[in-house]
């Protein structure tokens, strides 16, 4: 499968082509009875991008429908769809994705069903619908859903394209793969079912699904009580009659003020094509090439290259055009000397006449100008690649090569632990387990002289019994290994008596969801260790949990958290508790629309609490006691959306919905805009 050049007018690929050579274009002709597309913003006016362009259109779509034994609808949608990131046509927001959608209602809940279709076999457990039945609600969209990356759609399952079976009358309309208004058998699936037949079929198998259905299976070897199937599909797709053209690169070289040369690289479909390049002051020149890759080197007169050139595919009817602005070509090298810690960059422009400024785009040091003799920068920042931009429009990204010695491995580091205050005659633990590196040995020694007896002095953790009188003791931990030895000292303060510690966890707080919360604790008395511990609520990550003042980010939930400040010292232990609560989020609704024609919901809005974990539950009716329509996620910008068709649930007599957020916000009795 391949994707064609980008259309000069709408920014979508001109075509997609499957492995059979079937090439389909994006059909946005609102007057074409075989086109499937969303309504134009200004119906009756010519299509233009982006002001009067459909928010959804198709290169290919095949749909099949059946009726289950309970009288409900089973629907299959297979499509290669063109749309936009935010639904509204806008430059740079174009997306193309392959879709497999399966919707079935009226099933037995929690029972397995197998769906066979031209692009695979999928197994589902029917989910309870809240009304005593089960349903399948599956959508698989694969493509560049963030804009661009049109090749990603080729990773979807909707290839090769289905088309009307030419052995079954009537034939498809000339120039199309089918008439979407007429169900018809199809060909195109490369898969074979268990009966050895091509999977040009929509089949659902499960207990009792065929009893009472008009679509009971007729395939020999299948129990029709447990299977429904159809071979009729509504298919839409317009065969592309043009190959299109895209300019991959147009660069100029000039060494004299009397003119220079243009290097033009273009792409189109495979097969012999006639491509020509033209521009102001230039002789029209044919590009050479084959297999969709073409090139030409062309003279131009004067001190400047033409401001724009046009590459035309004259094989197309009408001819396809693509304009391009010639820029200079940058030749460059970049090397980092790991011994001198110096990045050396050299670059030249193919324009030797016009003064050209070459600049390295910021990789952490700001934009850097490259002198004629080259640039040398002393830096510890080493990018994998750099991008050089020319004032004449050229842009070049090159990898950074590396020379010099290897870096030294990380050396061992001793960590003797925090200083301690202990009581006389107590057992004291010296903990060096936080030492780092490839340690080969540990050694604890008392300094300046040995007055206590150390146990396990050659391990990470040693112990001793404190003397029977007040004293100040110091111990040194020495570790051996790569880059060693390395030592660290810990001090032990031995007391005859110590005051009891007191913990104060600070006042209770009410905060915003998603905000950074500061726990302002304090201690009095003789304190050796401090530890914050969460005791209730969704788990959070505490920063500086072993100090009186700690912080955390409140979760995006309408909830309450409690924490304990636990302190310990030679005189005992103490605990205090603090409670952190929050306020509900604010919900808004931008659109509440239900289309009766295809049972489609379009609901969107915002929450004042953004990000992962926030959900909005949509209820049918003017209260939170109605049927749950859906639960949707709030994105990182605080926006949420529910869009589905067909829906098994429609508006009730109140013609309203109600909303409840997991962050506590509530909206009651929001009117529904109901349209055909």
Secondary structure, 3 states (H helix, E strand, C coil): CEECCECCCCCCECEEECCCCCEEECCCCCCCCCCCECCCCCCCCCCECCCECCCCEEEEEEEEEEECCCCCEEEEEEEEEEEECCCCCCCCCEEEEEEEEEEEEEECCCCEEEEEECCEEEEEECEECCCCCEEEEEEEEEECCCCCCHHHHHHCCCCCCCEECCCCCCCCCCCECCCCCCCEEEECCCCECCCCCECCCEEEECCCCCCCCCCECCCCCCCHHHEEEECEEEEECEECCCCCCEEEEEEEEEEECCEEEEEEEEECCCCCCCEEEEECCCCCEECEEECCEEEEEEEEECCCCCCCEEEEECCCCCCEEEEECCEECEEEEEEEECCCCEEEEEEEECECCCCCCEEECCCCCCCEECCCCCEEEECCCCCCEEEEEECCCCEEEEECEEECCCCCCCCCECCCCCCEEEECCCEEEEECCCCECCEEEEEEEEECCCCCCCECCCCCEEEEECCCCCEEEEEEEEEEECCCCEEEEEEEEEECCCCCCEEECCCCEEECCCCEEEEECEEECCCCEEEEEEEECCCCCCECCCCCEEEEECCCCCCEEEEEEEEEECCEEEEEEEEEEECCCCEEEEEEEEECCCCEEEEEEEECCCCCCCEEEEEECCCCCCCEEEEEECCCCCEEEEEECCCCCCCCCCCEEEEEECCCCEEEEEECEEEC
